[in-house]
């Protein structure tokens, strides 16, 4: 069974994959640059434009993910401040369930 406790969120995995793709594309672009003729220069220009576009989308994805995370943290903080005893009760309940599960092993 796979351990998912420390696994990154899907948005983070996507951002990491995009970042890797951009880095590999830039490396390919640098490698082809010295051997490119007229046809290669056109392809090189298109690839550079697409990499720049991907970089912009990655930055936007990271911005949206950060904003969502901050909004969720703020909502949770507000709820806990508005309902402290319910938060304590939920914490006790979760702790009890985890304790029972651990105790069964």
C-alpha positions in Angstrom: 0.0 0.0 0.0 1.3 3.4 -0.9 2.1 6.0 1.8 0.2 9.2 0.9 0.8 11.1 4.1 3.6 13.2 2.7 2.5 13.1 -0.9 2.2 16.5 -2.6 -1.2 17.8 -3.5 -2.3 17.2 -7.1 -1.9 20.9 -7.9 1.7 20.8 -6.6 2.5 17.6 -8.6 1.1 19.3 -11.7 3.2 22.4 -11.1 6.3 20.3 -10.5 5.6 18.4 -13.8 5.1 21.6 -15.7 8.3 23.0 -14.2 10.3 19.9 -15.2 8.8 20.0 -18.7 9.7 23.7 -19.1 13.3 23.0 -17.9 13.7 20.0 -20.3 12.3 22.1 -23.2 14.7 24.9 -22.5 17.6 22.4 -22.4 16.5 21.0 -25.7 16.2 24.5 -27.1 19.8 25.3 -26.1 21.0 22.0 -27.5 19.4 22.6 -30.9 20.3 26.2 -31.1 23.9 25.6 -32.4 22.7 23.1 -35.1 19.6 25.0 -36.3 19.4 26.2 -39.9 16.6 28.4 -41.3 13.9 25.7 -40.7 15.3 25.0 -37.3 15.3 28.7 -36.3 11.6 28.8 -37.0 10.9 25.7 -34.9 13.2 27.1 -32.2 11.2 30.4 -32.1 7.9 28.5 -31.8 9.3 26.3 -29.0 10.6 29.4 -27.2 7.2 31.0 -27.4 5.4 27.9 -26.2 7.9 27.6 -23.3 7.2 31.2 -22.3 3.5 30.6 -22.5 3.8 27.4 -20.3 5.9 29.4 -17.8 3.1 32.0 -17.6 0.5 29.3 -17.0 2.6 27.7 -14.4 3.0 31.0 -12.5 -0.8 31.5 -12.7 -1.4 27.9 -11.4 0.9 28.5 -8.5 -0.8 31.9 -7.7 -4.3 30.2 -7.8 -3.2 27.3 -5.6 -1.6 29.7 -3.1 -4.8 31.8 -3.0 -7.0 28.8 -2.4 -4.7 27.5 0.3 -4.8 30.9 2.1 -8.6 31.1 1.8 -9.1 27.6 3.2 -6.7 28.4 6.1 -8.5 31.7 6.8 -12.0 30.0 6.7 -10.7 27.2 9.1 -9.2 29.8 11.4 -12.4 31.9 11.5 -14.5 28.8 12.1 -12.3 27.6 15.0 -12.4 31.1 16.5 -16.2 31.2 16.2 -16.7 27.7 17.5 -13.9 26.9 19.9 -15.7 24.2 21.9 -16.9 22.4 18.7 -13.3 22.5 17.5 -12.1 21.0 20.8 -14.8 18.3 20.6 -13.8 17.4 17.0 -10.1 17.2 18.0 -11.0 14.9 20.9 -13.1 12.7 18.7 -10.4 12.4 16.0 -7.8 11.7 18.7 -10.0 9.0 20.2 -10.5 7.3 16.9 -6.8 7.5 16.0 -6.0 6.1 19.5 -8.4 3.2 19.1 -7.0 2.4 15.6 -3.4 2.5 16.9 -4.4 0.4 20.0 -5.8 -2.4 17.8 -2.4 -3.0 16.1 
